[in-house]
Amino acid sequence: MYDSWGALSSVRALSPVRAGASAMVLGAALLVAGCSTGGGAERGDGPAAPGLVITQQPKGADPFWVNPDGNAARQVATYEKGGDKAAAEQIRKMAEQPTAEWIGPENPEREARGFTEAAERSDRTALLVLYDIPHRDCGQYSSGGAADGDAYRAWIDAVARGIGDRAATVIVEPDAVLHLVDGCTPDRFREERYFLLKSAVTRLKSLKNTKVYLDAGNAGWGRPDQIHEPLRRAGIDRADGFAVNVANFYSTQDSITYGKQLSAKVGGKHFVIDTSRNGNGPYTGGDPAERWCNPPGRALGDTPTTGTADPLVDAYLWVKRPGESDGTCKGGPKAGDWWASYALRLAKASK
């Protein structure tokens, strides 16, 4: 049994693999570096060019922080330096919208502090994703995570120390609950995962200005009636709500319908929707098992905002950072790497 944040045992060790870019804070400067260059010469290396202006969105409708030195901003600088103004303006559609920062495994406290301090200086809220649960992604493109439960507990504590009293909205562990329900997480890991998720929510909600949303799948998942009880076991009652459509492509309206059905089963909890790439809805061609992975013909979706179409929807967010690969499928680099040509296609296809 797991009856406190401090009592659990490990089951299996896996090497950590990141799904997003990491950040390093050196003095007052925030430097963002991708986990690899990904996309080869397509990617703009180094910080965004001096003089490049990346603006924050109006706080009233969009209180989340825009990272002025993210991959999209660097790509804008690269295109401008090369004289490709049209491509630069397309990628600016991404660079000037707030996207989530995925906290890495190696320096979680420093990264969380750096992002939240930078957001605070801009009078905005940091949007963070925690994606380090042991036995993550069922051995697929983003497999890995913390080596064991003890390592994950220490990682969550470090993230919480880094956030402190600063404003943050945190998405907790994409797919972690879903993979408990769909059967790809082995039975021997299930009790530990429920405990770790519930404890992570509790730890984060002990912070003064942090909102927490548990990931809860997407509108295309065929068994929504089976996830509400696992969400309860994972701590949804202690969270602010849940997140839907993370890194997926289902329309905003379909996501609202799914979220409202699920909300009714978990005490009326509010939810957020990842709209980063759902402008053209889901892909219906190719191998059904990999339609989610770098699908062609997709587009940016609704821009991030807290002014949504339904009172139960707290925000439209760009949780998956558009322009970063889903994995080594359809010619893409590894999961989380910047892929400039795909980013440009997403932007061109958007309204």
DAUR-V270989 format. One record per backbone hydrogen bond with DSSP energy under -1.0 kcal/mol. NH is the residue of the N-H (numbers start at 1). CO is the residue of the C=O. E is the energy in kcal/mol with one decimal. If there is no record, write none. Layout:
# DAUR-V270989
nh = (NH & NH)
co = (CO & CO)
e = (E & E)
This chain:
# DAUR-V270989
nh = (7 & 22 & 24 & 26 & 29 & 31 & 33 & 42 & 43 & 52 & 62 & 65 & 70 & 74 & 75 & 76 & 77 & 78 & 79 & 80 & 81 & 82 & 83 & 84 & 85 & 88 & 89 & 90 & 91 & 92 & 93 & 94 & 95 & 96 & 97 & 100 & 101 & 103 & 111 & 112 & 113 & 114 & 115 & 116 & 117 & 118 & 119 & 120 & 121 & 122 & 123 & 124 & 125 & 126 & 128 & 129 & 130 & 136 & 139 & 140 & 143 & 146 & 152 & 153 & 154 & 155 & 156 & 157 & 158 & 159 & 160 & 161 & 162 & 163 & 164 & 166 & 168 & 169 & 170 & 171 & 172 & 173 & 176 & 179 & 180 & 181 & 182 & 185 & 189 & 190 & 193 & 194 & 195 & 196 & 197 & 198 & 199 & 200 & 201 & 202 & 203 & 204 & 205 & 207 & 211 & 213 & 214 & 215 & 216 & 221 & 226 & 227 & 231 & 232 & 233 & 234 & 235 & 236 & 238 & 240 & 241 & 242 & 243 & 244 & 245 & 248 & 255 & 256 & 257 & 258 & 259 & 260 & 261 & 262 & 263 & 264 & 265 & 266 & 268 & 271 & 272 & 273 & 274 & 275 & 279 & 281 & 290 & 293 & 300 & 305 & 306 & 308 & 313 & 314 & 316 & 317 & 324 & 325 & 329 & 332 & 336 & 337 & 339 & 343 & 344 & 345 & 346 & 347 & 348 & 349 & 350)
co = (4 & 33 & 31 & 29 & 26 & 24 & 22 & 39 & 40 & 49 & 58 & 125 & 67 & 70 & 71 & 72 & 73 & 74 & 75 & 76 & 77 & 78 & 80 & 79 & 83 & 84 & 85 & 86 & 87 & 88 & 90 & 91 & 91 & 92 & 94 & 318 & 127 & 129 & 107 & 108 & 109 & 110 & 111 & 112 & 113 & 114 & 115 & 116 & 117 & 118 & 120 & 119 & 63 & 167 & 169 & 101 & 171 & 144 & 136 & 137 & 140 & 132 & 148 & 149 & 150 & 151 & 152 & 153 & 154 & 155 & 156 & 157 & 158 & 159 & 160 & 163 & 209 & 126 & 211 & 128 & 213 & 130 & 173 & 175 & 177 & 177 & 178 & 179 & 186 & 187 & 189 & 190 & 191 & 192 & 193 & 194 & 195 & 196 & 197 & 198 & 199 & 200 & 201 & 204 & 168 & 170 & 241 & 172 & 243 & 218 & 223 & 224 & 227 & 228 & 229 & 230 & 232 & 231 & 235 & 212 & 212 & 270 & 214 & 272 & 217 & 245 & 251 & 252 & 253 & 254 & 255 & 256 & 257 & 258 & 259 & 260 & 262 & 263 & 263 & 312 & 242 & 315 & 244 & 317 & 299 & 278 & 287 & 290 & 346 & 316 & 61 & 306 & 310 & 271 & 305 & 273 & 321 & 337 & 327 & 329 & 325 & 334 & 323 & 339 & 340 & 341 & 342 & 343 & 344 & 345 & 347)
e = (-1.3 & -1.4 & -2.5 & -1.9 & -1.9 & -2.2 & -1.8 & -2.1 & -1.4 & -2.2 & -2.1 & -2.4 & -1.2 & -2.3 & -2.1 & -2.2 & -2.1 & -2.3 & -2.7 & -2.7 & -2.6 & -1.8 & -1.2 & -2.6 & -1.4 & -2.0 & -2.2 & -1.6 & -2.3 & -1.7 & -1.2 & -1.5 & -2.3 & -2.0 & -1.9 & -2.2 & -2.5 & -2.1 & -2.8 & -2.6 & -2.3 & -2.5 & -2.7 & -2.1 & -2.6 & -2.2 & -2.4 & -2.3 & -2.2 & -1.1 & -1.7 & -2.7 & -2.8 & -1.7 & -2.8 & -2.2 & -2.7 & -2.3 & -1.2 & -2.1 & -1.9 & -3.1 & -2.1 & -2.6 & -2.2 & -2.1 & -2.7 & -2.2 & -2.1 & -2.4 & -2.7 & -2.3 & -2.2 & -2.2 & -2.4 & -1.8 & -2.0 & -2.8 & -3.1 & -2.7 & -2.8 & -2.5 & -1.8 & -2.7 & -1.3 & -1.1 & -2.5 & -1.6 & -1.9 & -1.3 & -2.1 & -2.5 & -2.2 & -2.8 & -2.7 & -2.5 & -2.5 & -2.4 & -2.5 & -2.2 & -2.6 & -2.5 & -2.5 & -1.5 & -2.6 & -2.6 & -2.1 & -1.8 & -2.8 & -1.6 & -1.9 & -1.4 & -2.2 & -1.6 & -2.2 & -1.7 & -1.4 & -2.2 & -1.5 & -2.0 & -1.2 & -1.6 & -2.6 & -2.3 & -2.2 & -2.2 & -2.4 & -2.3 & -2.3 & -2.4 & -2.8 & -2.6 & -2.0 & -2.2 & -2.9 & -1.7 & -1.4 & -1.2 & -2.7 & -2.3 & -2.0 & -2.0 & -2.3 & -2.6 & -2.1 & -1.2 & -2.2 & -1.2 & -1.3 & -1.8 & -3.0 & -1.2 & -1.5 & -2.5 & -2.5 & -3.1 & -2.0 & -3.2 & -2.4 & -1.9 & -2.5 & -2.2 & -3.4 & -2.4 & -2.4 & -1.7 & -2.4 & -2.3 & -2.6 & -1.9 & -1.1)
